[in-house]
Amino acid sequence: MLPSLQCTLAILLLIASDVLAAPRPNTGSSTTIPLVRRAHNRRTEKDWGEWAKSHREMLISKYGGSATPVKRGSGTNLITNQNADSSYYGSVAIGTPPVSFNVILDTGSSDLWVADSACEIGCKSVPTFTASQSSTFKNLSKPFNIQYGSGQAAGILGQDTVQMAGFSVANQAFGVCNDVSSGLLNNPVSGLLGLAWNTIATSGATPLWQTLAGSGAWDSPVMSFQLTRFVDDNNAQTLEPGGSFTMGFVNESLYTGDIDFQSIPSGQESYWILPLTQINVQGNALTFASSSSSSFAAIDTGTTLVGGPSSAIAQVYSEIPGSAPGTGNFEGYYTYPCSTAVNVSLAFGGNSWSISPADFKLTQISNSQCLGALFELETGGSAPAWIVGDTFLKNVYSVFRFNPPSVGFAQLSEAVTAQNGVNGPVPSATIGSAAAAVSATNGSDALSSSGESVRASTLTTLGLLLGGVVVGIMSVF
């Protein structure tokens, strides 16, 4: 997600949800990166109001309210669900020797940044990067700054070897931040990994994923997500298994049927944009012109909820009896009777995909009233009008394809949905051997001259498996 993702990161970290990962059997070089989710504490109506206001402001800020072939392969990063579906993080390893860091996985932004060891404010108890301990780090002597609705992350732009899911990229540019606004990072998360296109990178650098996909390092030019649900689990821990993030393949054990791919509009390779053509609410269809930019939606794993134009959101809630606009910190949101099971589905030019009533209900704020997960959001500039986050993405297997540029969704398998709300141990942060090594140089993606394995190193447990090789099928955490 965009800089707002980092904001969302802080907020997402407040909710926690489980991500389960079931990597496919090892057929060649496959690695798995588990997603982890943190358990959430019970909150008051005031707490939820402050969270809702912060989440909305941060999104407004993020989306502009302002020659020798290398061995190809595939890998999976098990992710963690933090604070009952507030955010999902995985892990990367940076430097020589490699050190693992947990980072929010954000398809709504394009920069990688981590907290610097020199950071004092906003980095308390957060694992930080020490440049002097890496023999391959280079200071690019350029400032780095990302603004959020509630703060910023700023520092310098550096360059080093970055590993993830069994892949290694040399000379990857990333932000090393010594100025991080309080509340933006929550232990054990140290930063954010942007997974959108290079055209919106604040640093101007080619994103890690795009270097790998563009160099042919992957078996298939795709990356995919499967996210767990814990938002409706009162016993959820701050960190829970979050699901999986795969590179270079789709895990057929995680979905059923076909993947419904829809193309990104021509020339719109910035965010992962799709036209939102229809919303079905309680059996009634609201349609939108697919050719209109007002229907464009960014598919954003770094955003917790779903935001859209005020007029469209009002139409959605008009189909829900007893709903009403929120006030105070809940301005821009809507409440509705908790006794109502709300059935909503979204279509992006192809199949219609349902959002579980459990995901639509963000929380209960009084004896009878609940807060809806779709809210009003006015974006600016060339940013898409809709931001579709984890409220929707927990209900599908999502695939982001480099070539041709497109996003696909598929129905989750029964084995996967059965793991929602199932508590379990959080993945450990480890480093495995690299299936492929590429180099990011001056914005171009060039294959390295060798596919040597990256030296393995034992790391401190951070709640995520980064670049860990997985053999067979991993059960949900």
C-alpha positions as CSV (number, residue, x, y, z in Angstrom):
1,M,0.0,0.0,0.0
2,L,1.1,3.6,-0.3
3,P,2.6,5.6,2.4
4,S,-0.8,5.4,4.0
5,L,0.0,1.7,4.2
6,Q,2.6,2.4,6.7
7,C,0.0,4.4,8.5
8,T,-2.4,1.6,8.1
9,L,0.5,-0.5,9.3
10,A,0.4,1.2,12.7
11,I,-3.3,0.9,12.7
12,L,-3.4,-2.6,11.3
13,L,-1.0,-3.6,14.0
14,L,-3.7,-2.7,16.4
15,I,-6.2,-5.3,15.2
16,A,-4.4,-8.7,14.5
17,S,-5.6,-11.6,12.4
18,D,-4.4,-15.0,11.4
19,V,-2.7,-15.8,8.2
20,L,-2.3,-19.4,7.3
21,A,0.1,-20.7,4.9
22,A,-0.1,-24.0,3.1
23,P,2.8,-24.2,0.7
24,R,2.6,-26.6,-2.2
25,P,4.8,-29.7,-2.2
26,N,8.4,-28.9,-2.9
27,T,8.8,-29.4,-6.7
28,G,12.1,-27.7,-7.4
29,S,13.0,-24.6,-5.5
30,S,10.0,-23.5,-3.4
31,T,10.2,-21.5,-0.3
32,T,7.5,-20.3,2.1
33,I,6.9,-17.1,3.9
34,P,4.4,-17.2,6.7
35,L,2.2,-14.3,7.6
36,V,1.6,-13.7,11.2
37,R,-1.2,-11.8,12.9
38,R,-1.2,-10.3,16.4
39,A,-3.9,-10.7,18.9
40,H,-6.0,-7.7,19.8
41,N,-7.0,-6.3,23.2
42,R,-10.6,-5.5,23.9
43,R,-11.4,-1.9,23.0
44,T,-13.8,0.7,24.1
45,E,-16.0,2.8,21.8
46,K,-13.6,5.6,22.3
47,D,-10.7,3.4,21.3
48,W,-12.5,2.3,18.2
49,G,-13.4,5.9,17.4
50,E,-9.7,7.0,17.6
51,W,-8.7,4.0,15.4
52,A,-11.4,4.7,12.8
53,K,-10.5,8.4,12.6
54,S,-6.8,7.6,12.3
55,H,-7.3,4.9,9.7
56,R,-9.4,7.2,7.5
57,E,-7.0,10.1,7.7
58,M,-4.0,8.0,6.9
59,L,-5.7,6.6,3.7
60,I,-6.6,10.1,2.7
61,S,-3.0,11.1,3.0
62,K,-1.7,8.0,1.3
63,Y,-3.9,8.2,-1.7
64,G,-3.3,11.9,-2.4
65,G,-6.0,13.5,-0.5
66,S,-3.1,14.8,-1.2
67,A,23.8,-13.8,-20.0
68,T,24.2,-16.9,-17.8
69,P,20.7,-17.6,-16.8
70,V,19.8,-17.6,-13.1
71,K,17.9,-20.5,-11.7
72,R,14.2,-19.7,-11.7
73,G,12.0,-20.7,-8.9
74,S,9.1,-19.9,-6.6
75,G,8.7,-19.2,-2.9
76,T,6.2,-18.6,-0.1
77,N,6.4,-16.2,2.8
78,L,4.2,-17.2,5.7
79,I,2.6,-14.1,7.1
80,T,1.4,-12.9,10.5
81,N,-2.0,-11.5,11.3
82,Q,-1.6,-8.6,13.7
83,N,-4.3,-7.2,16.0
84,A,-7.2,-9.2,14.6
85,D,-6.9,-8.4,10.9
86,S,-5.6,-4.9,11.4
87,S,-2.5,-5.7,9.4
88,Y,-0.5,-8.6,7.9
89,Y,3.2,-8.8,7.9
90,G,5.9,-11.0,6.5
91,S,9.6,-10.8,6.7
92,V,12.7,-9.8,4.6
93,A,16.4,-10.2,5.3
94,I,18.7,-7.4,4.7
95,G,22.5,-7.1,4.5
96,T,25.6,-9.4,4.7
97,P,25.3,-11.3,6.9
98,P,21.5,-11.2,6.5
99,V,19.3,-10.0,9.3
100,S,15.6,-10.6,9.3
101,F,13.0,-7.8,9.8
102,N,9.2,-8.0,9.9
103,V,7.5,-5.7,7.4
104,I,4.0,-4.9,6.5
105,L,3.2,-6.3,3.0
106,D,1.6,-3.5,1.1
107,T,0.3,-3.7,-2.5
108,G,-0.8,-0.1,-2.2
109,S,2.8,1.4,-2.1
110,S,6.1,0.7,-3.7
111,D,8.9,1.5,-1.3
112,L,10.8,-0.7,1.2
113,W,11.8,1.0,4.4
114,V,13.0,-0.1,7.8
115,A,13.8,1.7,11.1
116,D,17.4,2.7,11.6
117,S,19.4,1.8,14.7
118,A,19.8,5.6,15.2
119,C,16.0,6.0,15.6
120,E,15.0,6.9,19.1
121,I,11.5,8.3,18.9
122,G,8.8,6.0,17.4
123,C,11.1,3.0,17.4
124,K,10.9,1.8,21.0
125,S,11.2,-2.0,21.3
126,V,11.3,-2.3,17.5
127,P,14.1,-4.3,15.9
128,T,16.2,-1.9,13.9
129,F,18.7,-2.0,11.0
130,T,22.4,-1.3,11.7
131,A,24.1,-0.3,8.5
132,S,27.6,-0.7,9.9
133,Q,27.0,-4.4,10.5
134,S,26.4,-5.2,6.8
135,S,29.5,-5.4,4.6
136,T,27.4,-4.8,1.5
137,F,25.5,-1.7,2.6
138,K,25.9,1.5,0.6
139,N,24.7,4.9,1.7
140,L,23.2,6.6,-1.4
141,S,23.4,10.0,0.3
142,K,19.9,10.9,-0.7
143,P,17.0,11.8,1.6
144,F,14.0,9.5,2.0
145,N,10.7,10.6,3.3
146,I,7.2,9.2,3.3
147,Q,4.3,11.2,4.8
148,Y,1.2,9.7,6.5
149,G,-1.9,11.2,7.8
150,S,-0.6,10.8,11.3
151,G,3.1,11.3,10.8
152,Q,6.1,10.3,8.7
153,A,9.0,8.0,8.2
154,A,12.2,9.8,7.1
155,G,15.9,9.1,6.8
156,I,18.3,8.3,4.1
157,L,18.2,6.1,1.0
158,G,20.5,3.1,1.2
159,Q,21.4,0.1,-0.9
160,D,22.0,-3.5,0.1
161,T,21.2,-7.2,-0.6
162,V,17.6,-8.0,0.3
163,Q,16.3,-11.6,0.6
164,M,12.7,-12.8,0.6
165,A,11.0,-16.2,0.0
166,G,14.2,-17.8,-1.1
167,F,15.2,-15.0,-3.5
168,S,18.0,-12.5,-3.3
169,V,18.3,-9.1,-4.9
170,A,21.6,-7.3,-4.7
171,N,21.8,-3.5,-4.7
172,Q,18.2,-3.0,-3.7
173,A,17.4,0.6,-2.7
174,F,15.4,1.1,0.5
175,G,14.7,3.7,3.1
176,V,16.7,3.6,6.4
177,C,14.6,5.8,8.7
178,N,15.8,7.4,11.9
179,D,12.7,9.7,12.2
180,V,9.5,7.7,12.6
181,S,6.4,9.2,14.1
182,S,5.2,7.7,17.3
183,G,2.7,4.9,16.8
184,L,3.6,4.3,13.2
185,L,5.5,1.0,14.1
186,N,4.5,-1.6,16.6
187,N,6.8,-4.3,17.8
188,P,7.7,-6.7,16.2
189,V,7.2,-4.8,12.9
190,S,10.2,-2.8,11.7
191,G,9.0,-1.3,8.5
192,L,7.1,-1.8,5.3
193,L,7.5,-3.6,1.9
194,G,5.8,-1.9,-1.0
195,L,4.5,-4.3,-3.6
196,A,3.0,-1.9,-6.1
197,W,4.6,-0.6,-9.4
198,N,7.8,1.5,-9.6
199,T,5.9,4.4,-11.1
200,I,4.7,5.4,-7.6
201,A,7.9,4.7,-5.6
202,T,8.8,7.7,-3.5
203,S,12.5,6.6,-3.7
204,G,12.4,6.2,-7.5
205,A,13.7,2.7,-7.0
206,T,12.4,-0.5,-8.7
207,P,10.5,-2.5,-6.1
208,L,11.9,-5.8,-5.0
209,W,9.1,-7.9,-6.5
210,Q,9.3,-6.0,-9.9
211,T,13.0,-6.7,-10.1
212,L,12.4,-10.4,-9.5
213,A,9.5,-10.6,-11.9
214,G,11.1,-8.5,-14.6
215,S,14.3,-10.5,-14.5
216,G,12.7,-13.9,-15.1
217,A,13.7,-15.1,-11.6
218,W,10.2,-16.5,-11.0
219,D,8.7,-19.7,-12.5
220,S,5.6,-17.7,-13.2
221,P,5.3,-13.8,-13.2
222,V,2.8,-13.8,-10.3
223,M,2.6,-13.2,-6.6
224,S,-0.4,-14.1,-4.4
225,F,-2.0,-13.7,-1.0
226,Q,-4.2,-15.8,1.3
227,L,-5.2,-14.0,4.4
228,T,-6.7,-15.4,7.6
229,R,-9.7,-13.9,9.6
230,F,-9.7,-13.3,13.3
231,V,-11.7,-10.1,13.5
232,D,-14.7,-12.1,14.9
233,D,-12.6,-14.1,17.4
234,N,-12.8,-12.6,20.9
235,N,-10.0,-14.9,22.0
236,A,-7.6,-13.8,19.2
237,Q,-4.1,-13.1,20.3
238,T,-2.1,-10.0,19.3
239,L,-0.3,-12.2,16.8
240,E,-1.9,-15.0,15.0
241,P,-1.0,-17.1,11.9
242,G,-1.8,-14.7,9.0
243,G,-1.8,-16.9,5.8
244,S,0.8,-16.9,3.0
245,F,2.4,-14.7,0.4
246,T,3.8,-16.6,-2.6
247,M,6.2,-15.5,-5.3
248,G,6.5,-17.2,-8.7
249,F,3.6,-19.5,-8.4
250,V,0.0,-20.0,-7.2
251,N,-0.6,-22.5,-4.4
252,E,-3.4,-24.7,-5.8
253,S,-4.1,-26.1,-2.4
254,L,-5.4,-22.7,-1.2
255,Y,-8.1,-22.2,-3.8
256,T,-10.7,-24.0,-5.9
257,G,-11.9,-23.4,-9.4
258,D,-10.3,-20.9,-11.8
259,I,-8.6,-17.7,-11.1
260,D,-10.6,-14.8,-12.6
261,F,-8.0,-12.4,-14.0
262,Q,-9.0,-8.9,-14.9
263,S,-6.6,-6.6,-16.7
264,I,-5.2,-3.4,-15.2
265,P,-6.4,-0.5,-17.4
266,S,-3.9,0.3,-20.1
267,G,-1.2,2.7,-18.8
268,Q,-2.4,2.5,-15.2
269,E,0.5,0.4,-13.8
270,S,0.9,2.3,-10.6
271,Y,-1.3,0.8,-8.0
272,W,-2.9,-2.6,-8.7
273,I,-6.0,-1.0,-10.2
274,L,-9.2,-2.6,-11.4
275,P,-12.6,-1.1,-12.3
276,L,-15.2,-1.8,-9.6
277,T,-18.2,-2.5,-11.8
278,Q,-20.8,-3.6,-9.3
279,I,-21.6,-3.8,-5.6
280,N,-24.4,-6.1,-4.5
281,V,-25.9,-5.2,-1.1
282,Q,-28.6,-7.4,0.5
283,G,-29.5,-8.7,-3.0
284,N,-29.7,-5.3,-4.7
285,A,-27.1,-4.4,-7.3
286,L,-25.4,-1.0,-7.6
287,T,-23.6,-0.7,-10.9
288,F,-20.8,1.6,-12.0
289,A,-19.4,2.4,-15.5
290,S,-16.1,0.4,-15.9
291,S,-14.8,3.1,-18.2
292,S,-15.1,5.8,-15.6
293,S,-12.1,6.7,-13.4
294,S,-14.5,7.1,-10.6
295,S,-14.9,3.3,-10.5
296,F,-11.2,2.6,-10.4
297,A,-10.2,0.6,-7.3
298,A,-6.7,0.0,-5.8
299,I,-6.4,-3.6,-4.5
300,D,-4.4,-2.9,-1.3
301,T,-3.2,-5.5,1.1
302,G,-1.9,-2.7,3.4
303,T,-5.3,-1.3,4.0
304,T,-7.6,-2.8,6.6
305,L,-11.0,-1.8,5.3
306,V,-12.7,-0.6,2.1
307,G,-13.0,3.1,1.3
308,G,-14.9,4.7,-1.6
309,P,-16.7,7.9,-2.8
310,S,-19.2,9.4,-0.3
311,S,-22.1,9.1,-2.7
312,A,-21.4,5.4,-3.5
313,I,-21.0,4.5,0.2
314,A,-24.2,6.3,1.0
315,Q,-25.9,4.1,-1.7
316,V,-24.5,1.0,-0.1
317,Y,-25.8,1.8,3.4
318,S,-29.2,2.9,2.0
319,E,-29.8,-0.7,1.3
320,I,-29.2,-1.6,5.0
321,P,-32.3,-0.9,7.1
322,G,-31.5,1.1,10.3
323,S,-28.1,2.3,9.1
324,A,-27.0,5.8,9.9
325,P,-23.9,8.1,9.3
326,G,-21.4,8.1,12.1
327,T,-20.5,11.2,14.0
328,G,-17.5,12.5,15.9
329,N,-14.5,10.2,15.4
330,F,-16.8,7.9,13.4
331,E,-17.5,10.6,10.8
332,G,-17.2,9.0,7.3
333,Y,-18.3,5.7,8.7
334,Y,-21.8,4.2,9.1
335,T,-23.4,2.3,11.9
336,Y,-26.1,-0.4,11.4
337,P,-28.1,-2.8,13.7
338,C,-25.9,-5.6,14.9
339,S,-28.9,-7.9,14.5
340,T,-28.6,-7.5,10.7
341,A,-26.4,-9.8,8.7
342,V,-25.1,-7.7,5.9
343,N,-24.4,-9.5,2.6
344,V,-22.1,-7.5,0.3
345,S,-20.3,-8.6,-2.9
346,L,-17.9,-6.8,-5.3
347,A,-17.4,-7.4,-9.0
348,F,-14.5,-6.0,-11.0
349,G,-15.7,-6.8,-14.5
350,G,-15.9,-10.6,-14.0
351,N,-17.2,-12.8,-11.2
352,S,-18.9,-11.3,-8.1
353,W,-17.0,-12.0,-4.8
354,S,-18.7,-12.0,-1.4
355,I,-17.6,-10.3,1.7
356,S,-18.4,-12.3,4.8
357,P,-20.8,-10.6,7.2
358,A,-18.1,-11.1,9.9
359,D,-15.7,-9.0,7.9
360,F,-18.4,-6.3,7.1
361,K,-18.9,-5.9,10.8
362,L,-15.8,-4.0,11.9
363,T,-16.9,-3.9,15.5
364,Q,-19.8,-3.4,17.9
365,I,-19.8,0.1,19.4
366,S,-23.0,-0.1,21.6
367,N,-25.5,-2.7,22.8
368,S,-27.3,-2.6,19.4
369,Q,-25.2,-0.8,16.9
370,C,-22.2,-2.0,14.9
371,L,-19.7,-0.2,12.7
372,G,-19.5,-1.1,9.0
373,A,-16.2,-1.8,7.3
374,L,-17.0,0.3,4.2
375,F,-16.4,4.0,4.7
376,E,-16.2,7.3,2.9
377,L,-12.9,8.2,1.3
378,E,-12.1,11.1,-1.0
379,T,-8.8,10.5,-2.7
380,G,-6.9,13.1,-4.7
381,G,-5.0,13.6,-7.9
382,S,-4.6,10.4,-10.0
383,A,-5.3,8.1,-7.1
384,P,-8.1,5.6,-7.6
385,A,-11.5,6.5,-6.1
386,W,-11.8,3.1,-4.3
387,I,-9.4,1.5,-1.9
388,V,-10.2,-2.2,-1.5
389,G,-8.3,-3.7,1.5
390,D,-8.3,-6.8,3.7
391,T,-12.0,-6.6,4.6
392,F,-12.5,-8.0,1.0
393,L,-9.2,-9.8,0.5
394,K,-9.7,-12.2,3.4
395,N,-12.5,-13.7,1.4
396,V,-10.6,-14.6,-1.8
397,Y,-7.3,-16.0,-3.0
398,S,-5.7,-12.9,-4.7
399,V,-3.1,-13.0,-7.5
400,F,-1.1,-10.1,-8.7
401,R,0.3,-10.7,-12.2
402,F,3.3,-8.9,-13.7
403,N,2.7,-9.8,-17.3
404,P,0.1,-9.2,-18.6
405,P,-0.5,-6.7,-15.8
406,S,-3.7,-7.9,-14.0
407,V,-5.2,-9.0,-10.8
408,G,-7.0,-12.3,-10.3
409,F,-9.3,-13.7,-7.6
410,A,-10.3,-17.3,-6.8
411,Q,-12.5,-19.0,-4.2
412,L,-10.7,-20.1,-1.1
413,S,-10.5,-23.8,-0.5
414,E,-12.5,-25.4,2.4
415,A,-9.2,-26.4,4.1
416,V,-8.2,-22.7,4.2
417,T,-11.5,-21.3,5.4
418,A,-11.6,-23.9,8.2
419,Q,-8.5,-22.3,9.6
420,N,-10.1,-18.9,10.2
421,G,-10.1,-18.2,13.9
422,V,-8.0,-21.2,14.7
423,N,-5.3,-20.0,17.1
424,G,-1.8,-21.3,16.7
425,P,1.9,-20.5,17.0
426,V,3.3,-17.7,15.0
427,P,5.9,-18.4,12.3
428,S,9.5,-18.0,13.2
429,A,11.8,-15.6,11.3
430,T,14.5,-17.7,9.5
431,I,16.6,-17.4,6.4
432,G,16.8,-20.1,3.8
433,S,18.9,-20.7,0.7
434,A,18.1,-18.5,-2.3
435,A,16.6,-20.1,-5.4
436,A,17.6,-17.2,-7.5
437,A,19.8,-14.1,-7.2
438,V,19.3,-10.9,-9.2
439,S,20.6,-7.4,-9.1
440,A,18.8,-4.1,-9.1
441,T,21.2,-1.6,-10.7
442,N,20.3,2.0,-11.6
443,G,16.7,1.1,-11.9
444,S,17.3,-1.8,-14.3
445,D,16.8,-5.4,-13.4
446,A,19.8,-7.5,-14.4
447,L,20.4,-11.2,-13.7
448,S,23.4,-11.9,-11.6
449,S,26.1,-14.0,-13.0
450,S,25.5,-16.8,-10.6
451,G,22.7,-18.5,-8.7
452,E,24.8,-19.2,-5.6
453,S,22.9,-20.0,-2.4
454,V,22.6,-17.3,0.2
455,R,24.4,-18.3,3.3
456,A,21.9,-19.5,6.0
457,S,21.8,-17.7,9.3
458,T,19.8,-18.2,12.4
459,L,17.8,-15.1,13.4
460,T,16.0,-13.9,16.4
461,T,12.4,-15.0,16.4
462,L,10.3,-12.1,15.1
463,G,7.1,-13.9,14.4
464,L,7.5,-14.5,10.7
465,L,9.3,-16.9,8.4
466,L,11.3,-15.0,5.8
467,G,12.8,-16.8,2.9
468,G,12.4,-20.1,4.7
469,V,12.4,-23.2,2.5
470,V,9.4,-25.3,3.1
471,V,9.0,-28.9,2.0
472,G,5.5,-30.3,1.8
473,I,2.4,-28.6,3.0
474,M,2.6,-26.3,6.1
475,S,-0.4,-26.3,8.4
476,V,-2.0,-23.2,9.5
477,F,-0.3,-21.5,12.4
